[in-house]
Amino acid sequence: MAAQGAPVIGVFALQGNVREHLAMLGQVGVEAVPVRRPSELAAVDGLVLPGGESTTMEKLARSFELFEPLQKRIRDGMPVFGTCAGMILLADEISGGVAGQETLGGLDVTVRRNAFGRQVDSFEADLEFGAFSTPYHAVFIRAPWVERVGRDVEVLSTVRSGPATGRIVAVRHDRLLATSFHPEMTGDARLHGYFADLVRDL
């Protein structure tokens, strides 16, 4: 764990848009590193779980002996930012999951996999966030949404228009942050900065 200077934030690097997240984190004044091994996980102050394929990410985490260390770090209070598949991995419950699929857990929500449809149903939308003065342009690709939030979970944003109006797409529970969309694909580093502030506040 980094005791001085800029916080060290890892990106789960076994699948997903790793380089894009590393680049965005670099814009917000933190040291960003890929995480593939338990020793690398032990050296970070926070972690991004990128988009990808949640069942594949689970299997890879087990193969690289990261699954249980990740669960422990989450239980111990490490800040984690889950995006798209990363949101699914953080959720305590999955709707529409694959038989036997397990999550890291920690986030008291129920998330529906592929809720917005298939790849061809990908879309973009402007979202309102209370922490930001202007809308955040979000990219949704085979995205989940949140169907249930626990009592202590804060809803940060919902879809504002179209057939999915009102669906929850960004939440926070203490040091866990999750979005249905891909913030690393927008060029807008505000959510990465928001997460970096969570890590700095430790």
C-alpha positions as CSV (number, residue, x, y, z in Angstrom):
1,M,0.0,0.0,0.0
2,A,1.3,3.5,-0.9
3,A,1.8,5.5,2.2
4,Q,3.0,8.8,0.6
5,G,2.6,10.7,-2.6
6,A,0.0,9.9,-5.2
7,P,-2.3,6.9,-4.5
8,V,-1.7,3.8,-6.5
9,I,-4.8,2.5,-8.4
10,G,-4.7,-0.8,-10.2
11,V,-6.7,-2.0,-13.1
12,F,-7.7,-5.7,-13.3
13,A,-5.7,-6.6,-16.3
14,L,-6.7,-10.1,-17.3
15,Q,-9.5,-8.9,-19.7
16,G,-11.2,-5.7,-20.8
17,N,-10.2,-2.2,-21.7
18,V,-7.2,-2.1,-19.5
19,R,-5.0,0.5,-21.4
20,E,-7.9,2.9,-21.7
21,H,-8.5,2.9,-17.9
22,L,-4.8,3.2,-17.2
23,A,-4.7,6.3,-19.5
24,M,-7.8,7.9,-17.8
25,L,-6.4,7.3,-14.4
26,G,-3.1,8.9,-15.5
27,Q,-5.1,12.1,-16.3
28,V,-6.4,12.4,-12.7
29,G,-3.1,12.5,-10.9
30,V,-2.7,8.9,-9.6
31,E,-0.2,6.2,-10.3
32,A,-2.0,3.6,-12.4
33,V,-0.8,0.0,-12.7
34,P,-2.1,-3.2,-14.2
35,V,-3.0,-6.0,-11.8
36,R,-2.6,-9.7,-12.8
37,R,-1.2,-11.3,-9.6
38,P,-2.0,-11.3,-5.9
39,S,1.3,-9.5,-5.2
40,E,0.3,-6.7,-7.5
41,L,-3.1,-6.5,-5.9
42,A,-1.5,-6.2,-2.5
43,A,0.5,-3.1,-3.6
44,V,-2.5,-0.9,-4.7
45,D,-4.7,1.5,-2.8
46,G,-7.8,1.0,-5.1
47,L,-8.8,-1.0,-8.1
48,V,-10.8,-0.6,-11.3
49,L,-12.7,-3.7,-12.6
50,P,-13.1,-2.9,-16.3
51,G,-15.7,-3.9,-18.8
52,G,-15.3,-7.3,-20.5
53,E,-17.2,-10.6,-20.0
54,S,-18.1,-11.1,-16.4
55,T,-18.1,-15.0,-16.5
56,T,-14.7,-15.0,-18.2
57,M,-13.3,-12.4,-15.8
58,E,-14.4,-14.6,-12.9
59,K,-12.7,-17.7,-14.4
60,L,-9.5,-15.8,-15.1
61,A,-9.5,-14.3,-11.6
62,R,-9.7,-17.9,-10.2
63,S,-7.0,-19.2,-12.6
64,F,-4.6,-16.4,-11.6
65,E,-5.4,-16.9,-7.8
66,L,-6.9,-13.4,-7.6
67,F,-10.5,-14.2,-6.8
68,E,-10.3,-14.8,-3.1
69,P,-7.6,-12.0,-2.5
70,L,-9.9,-9.6,-4.3
71,Q,-12.9,-10.6,-2.1
72,K,-10.8,-10.1,1.0
73,R,-9.5,-6.7,-0.1
74,I,-13.1,-5.6,-0.8
75,R,-14.3,-6.9,2.6
76,D,-11.4,-5.0,4.2
77,G,-12.5,-1.7,2.6
78,M,-10.4,-1.3,-0.5
79,P,-12.1,1.2,-2.9
80,V,-13.2,-0.4,-6.2
81,F,-14.7,1.0,-9.3
82,G,-16.6,-1.5,-11.4
83,T,-17.6,-0.6,-15.0
84,C,-20.1,-2.7,-17.0
85,A,-18.9,-6.3,-16.4
86,G,-17.1,-4.9,-13.3
87,M,-20.4,-3.7,-11.9
88,I,-21.7,-7.3,-12.3
89,L,-18.6,-8.7,-10.5
90,L,-19.2,-6.3,-7.5
91,A,-22.9,-7.0,-7.2
92,D,-24.2,-9.2,-4.4
93,E,-26.9,-10.6,-6.7
94,I,-27.2,-11.2,-10.5
95,S,-30.4,-11.4,-12.5
96,G,-30.1,-13.3,-15.8
97,G,-26.7,-14.7,-14.9
98,V,-25.1,-17.9,-16.1
99,A,-25.7,-21.0,-14.0
100,G,-23.1,-21.2,-11.2
101,Q,-21.8,-17.7,-11.9
102,E,-20.3,-16.2,-8.8
103,T,-19.4,-12.6,-8.0
104,L,-16.8,-10.9,-5.8
105,G,-19.7,-9.2,-4.0
106,G,-19.7,-6.3,-1.6
107,L,-22.1,-4.1,-3.4
108,D,-25.7,-4.5,-2.1
109,V,-27.5,-4.4,-5.4
110,T,-29.1,-6.8,-7.9
111,V,-27.7,-6.3,-11.4
112,R,-29.3,-7.7,-14.6
113,R,-26.8,-8.9,-17.2
114,N,-27.1,-7.6,-20.7
115,A,-30.2,-5.7,-19.6
116,F,-30.1,-3.2,-22.5
117,G,-29.8,-6.0,-25.1
118,R,-27.1,-7.3,-27.4
119,Q,-24.1,-5.6,-29.0
120,V,-26.4,-4.1,-31.7
121,D,-28.4,-2.4,-29.0
122,S,-25.4,-0.5,-27.8
123,F,-26.1,3.3,-27.4
124,E,-24.9,6.5,-25.9
125,A,-26.7,8.9,-23.6
126,D,-26.2,12.1,-21.6
127,L,-26.5,11.4,-17.8
128,E,-27.0,13.8,-14.9
129,F,-24.7,13.4,-11.9
130,G,-25.1,15.4,-8.8
131,A,-21.3,15.7,-8.4
132,F,-20.9,17.2,-11.9
133,S,-22.1,20.6,-13.2
134,T,-22.7,19.4,-16.7
135,P,-24.1,16.1,-18.2
136,Y,-21.8,13.1,-18.5
137,H,-21.9,11.4,-22.0
138,A,-22.0,7.7,-21.4
139,V,-21.3,4.7,-23.8
140,F,-23.4,1.6,-23.1
141,I,-22.3,-1.7,-24.7
142,R,-24.2,-4.9,-23.8
143,A,-24.7,-3.1,-20.6
144,P,-26.3,-4.2,-17.3
145,W,-28.6,-2.1,-15.2
146,V,-29.4,-2.1,-11.4
147,E,-32.7,-3.6,-10.6
148,R,-32.5,-3.4,-6.8
149,V,-30.4,-1.2,-4.4
150,G,-29.8,-1.9,-0.8
151,R,-30.7,0.6,1.9
152,D,-27.2,2.1,2.1
153,V,-26.6,2.3,-1.6
154,E,-26.7,5.8,-3.2
155,V,-28.1,6.0,-6.8
156,L,-25.8,8.4,-8.7
157,S,-27.5,8.4,-12.1
158,T,-30.4,7.0,-14.1
159,V,-31.3,7.0,-17.8
160,R,-33.2,10.2,-18.6
161,S,-35.0,9.2,-21.9
162,G,-36.0,6.4,-24.2
163,P,-37.4,2.9,-23.4
164,A,-35.0,2.5,-20.4
165,T,-36.0,5.8,-18.7
166,G,-35.5,5.6,-15.0
167,R,-33.2,2.6,-15.1
168,I,-30.3,2.9,-12.6
169,V,-26.9,3.0,-14.2
170,A,-24.5,4.3,-11.6
171,V,-24.4,3.6,-7.9
172,R,-22.1,4.1,-4.9
173,H,-21.9,2.2,-1.6
174,D,-19.3,3.6,0.7
175,R,-16.0,3.0,-1.2
176,L,-17.5,0.9,-4.0
177,L,-18.5,2.7,-7.2
178,A,-20.1,1.1,-10.2
179,T,-21.4,2.1,-13.6
180,S,-23.3,0.2,-16.3
181,F,-21.4,2.1,-19.0
182,H,-17.8,2.5,-20.1
183,P,-16.3,5.7,-18.8
184,E,-12.9,4.9,-20.2
185,M,-14.4,5.3,-23.8
186,T,-15.6,8.9,-23.4
187,G,-12.5,11.0,-23.1
188,D,-14.2,12.5,-19.9
189,A,-12.1,11.7,-16.9
190,R,-14.5,13.1,-14.3
191,L,-15.7,9.7,-13.0
192,H,-12.1,8.4,-12.7
193,G,-11.3,11.6,-10.8
194,Y,-14.3,11.0,-8.6
195,F,-13.0,7.5,-7.8
196,A,-9.5,8.8,-7.3
197,D,-10.9,11.2,-4.6
198,L,-12.5,8.2,-2.9
199,V,-9.1,6.6,-2.7
200,R,-7.4,9.8,-1.5
201,D,-9.9,10.1,1.3
202,L,-8.8,6.8,2.9
